Amino acid sequence: MDNSSGVGVLDKAALVLSALESGPATLAGLVAATGLARPTAHRLAVALEHHRMVARDMQGRFILGPRLSELAAAAGEDRLLATAGPVLTHLRDVTGESAQLYRRQGDMRICVAAAERLSGLRDTVPVGSTLTMKAGSSAQILMAWEEPERLHRGLQGARFTATALSGVRRRGWAQSIGEREPGVASVSAPVRGPSNRVVAAVSVSGPIERLTRHPGRMHAQAVIDAAARLSEGLRRNGG
């Protein structure tokens, strides 16, 4: 093997994963693509399946597993957080409101970064807070571009509708007025990774008295600009 690391079993496992990069493969397909003996290819694929690095499709073929997406998301999150601080601070300064960055985690969303308004009445969301995916403009953003089945499931019991999310996709931003918490309004926009998948939502939030009942009119452009800067940072760093 040309690119041998000296750890034979790892080199062979890497061959199996590389072979699956181009799509689903039967065991015979794996053997052909890797040059490994059939029992070896089978043993490695099953072992990788145990660790969720390989999975099976509906036809029983081997495919790349969900653990790889989780690891890629974690790597992306590190790059995202490296860029987030200055972008959120700028967004807070431009809008005069607290700014947050949310990522989806299962059926919740988590605040992974924030820049708080420095004085007066403000919406405080501490970093690490988990909030519902059923209400709020950032929940709308994190839900709007999901695949249909997950979208349908997520809408059950939500404070927003499929029609509302269709509007979010068309506009490219979301707003909420007293949806997550009475008296609080917010505006959010999507942060996209290099594959154009929505990986996070950037938001500003504050009291309805300041943001009014049409917060998007005031702050949508600033939030969209912040989201674009974060997306650009991820693309530049291969995130």
Secondary structure, 3 states (H helix, E strand, C coil): CCCCCCCHHHHHHHHHHHHHCCCCECHHHHHHHHCCCHHHHHHHHHHHHHCCCEEECCCCCEEECHHHHHHHHHHHHHHHHHHHHHHHHHHHHHHCCEEEEEEEECCEEEEEEEECCCCCCCCCCCCCCEEECCCCHHHHHHHHCCCHHHHHHHHCCCCCCHHHHHHHHHHCCEEEECCCCCCEEEEEEEEECCCCCEEEEEEEEEEHHHHCCCHHHHHHHHHHHHHHHHHHHHHHCCC
